[in-house]
Amino acid sequence: MEEAQQIIDRYERALPLAVEVMAGNTIQNDTGSGISPLAAAQQITRQMGLEDRMTSIRPSRALQGRDGVQIYMENLNLMELLQLFENLKNQAGLQIVSGNLNKRLDNPQLVDLSLVLAR
């Protein structure tokens, strides 16, 4: 029964993020706006201890010429993915412009992630 509740809790956390990504809408957040999107994304991954899973990070131009960042990460589990999305939005003030998740063939419980983020 406890495991079922954990799954429900994860779903409840993931659903609003998924709806936001699919709709392409996010609330503009000024947190972290004093630094570039690239530096903000690096800071979040460092704070979360996920630097070793980042395979690439580079500046990018997002929609309407906004400054953005493109990141590629590997071997993320569901909880790490949810926390990453929440931290990028709430702490860094970044919104997801586009993204792609690929389930790993060697471990289906993990995903590889590519994101374009902008402020």
C-alpha positions as CSV (number, residue, x, y, z in Angstrom):
1,M,0.0,0.0,0.0
2,E,2.9,2.4,0.8
3,E,4.4,1.8,-2.6
4,A,1.1,2.6,-4.3
5,Q,1.0,5.9,-2.4
6,Q,4.5,6.7,-3.5
7,I,3.5,6.2,-7.1
8,I,0.5,8.4,-6.7
9,D,2.7,11.1,-5.1
10,R,5.2,10.9,-8.0
11,Y,2.3,11.1,-10.5
12,E,0.9,14.2,-8.8
13,R,4.3,15.9,-8.9
14,A,4.9,14.9,-12.5
15,L,1.5,15.8,-14.0
16,P,1.7,19.6,-13.7
17,L,5.2,19.6,-15.2
18,A,4.1,17.4,-18.0
19,V,1.1,19.5,-18.8
20,E,3.3,22.6,-18.7
21,V,5.8,21.1,-21.1
22,M,3.2,19.9,-23.5
23,A,1.4,23.2,-23.5
24,G,4.6,25.1,-23.9
25,N,3.5,27.5,-21.1
26,T,5.3,28.3,-17.9
27,I,5.0,31.0,-15.3
28,Q,7.8,33.6,-15.8
29,N,10.0,33.4,-12.7
30,D,12.6,36.0,-11.8
31,T,14.5,33.8,-9.5
32,G,18.1,33.5,-10.7
33,S,17.6,36.1,-13.4
34,G,20.9,37.8,-12.4
35,I,23.0,35.1,-14.1
36,S,22.9,33.7,-17.6
37,P,20.7,30.7,-18.3
38,L,23.8,28.6,-18.9
39,A,25.3,29.5,-15.5
40,A,21.9,28.9,-13.8
41,A,21.6,25.5,-15.3
42,Q,25.1,24.6,-14.4
43,Q,24.5,25.8,-10.8
44,I,21.4,23.7,-10.4
45,T,23.0,20.5,-11.7
46,R,26.0,21.1,-9.4
47,Q,23.7,21.6,-6.4
48,M,21.9,18.4,-7.2
49,G,25.1,16.4,-7.7
50,L,24.2,15.7,-11.3
51,E,27.3,17.3,-13.0
52,D,28.7,13.9,-13.9
53,R,25.6,13.0,-15.8
54,M,25.6,16.1,-18.0
55,T,27.2,15.2,-21.3
56,S,26.8,18.6,-22.9
57,I,25.8,22.2,-22.1
58,R,25.9,25.1,-24.4
59,P,24.3,28.5,-25.0
60,S,21.3,28.6,-27.3
61,R,18.9,31.0,-28.8
62,A,15.3,30.1,-27.8
63,L,12.1,31.3,-29.3
64,Q,11.8,35.0,-30.0
65,G,15.5,35.5,-29.6
66,R,15.6,34.9,-25.9
67,D,18.8,33.7,-24.3
68,G,18.7,30.0,-23.5
69,V,20.7,27.0,-22.9
70,Q,20.7,23.5,-24.3
71,I,21.6,20.6,-22.0
72,Y,22.1,16.9,-22.5
73,M,22.0,14.5,-19.6
74,E,22.2,10.7,-19.2
75,N,21.1,8.1,-16.7
76,L,18.4,10.0,-14.8
77,N,15.8,8.3,-12.8
78,L,12.2,9.6,-12.3
79,M,12.9,11.4,-9.0
80,E,16.0,13.1,-10.3
81,L,14.1,14.2,-13.5
82,L,11.3,15.7,-11.5
83,Q,13.6,17.5,-9.1
84,L,15.7,18.8,-12.0
85,F,12.5,20.2,-13.7
86,E,11.3,21.8,-10.4
87,N,14.7,23.3,-9.6
88,L,15.3,24.7,-13.1
89,K,11.9,26.4,-12.9
90,N,11.7,27.5,-9.3
91,Q,15.3,28.2,-8.4
92,A,16.8,29.2,-11.8
93,G,13.7,30.8,-13.3
94,L,14.1,28.8,-16.5
95,Q,11.3,27.4,-18.6
96,I,11.4,24.4,-20.9
97,V,11.2,25.5,-24.6
98,S,11.6,22.0,-25.9
99,G,12.8,18.6,-24.7
100,N,13.3,15.0,-25.5
101,L,13.4,11.9,-23.2
102,N,14.8,8.6,-24.4
103,K,14.5,5.5,-22.3
104,R,17.8,3.7,-21.9
105,L,18.1,0.3,-23.5
106,D,20.6,-0.9,-20.9
107,N,18.3,0.1,-18.0
108,P,14.7,1.0,-18.8
109,Q,14.3,2.7,-15.4
110,L,16.6,5.5,-16.5
111,V,16.3,8.1,-19.3
112,D,18.6,10.3,-21.3
113,L,17.4,13.9,-21.5
114,S,17.9,16.8,-23.9
115,L,16.4,20.2,-23.1
116,V,16.3,23.7,-24.5
117,L,15.6,26.1,-21.6
118,A,15.1,29.9,-21.7
119,R,14.2,32.7,-19.4
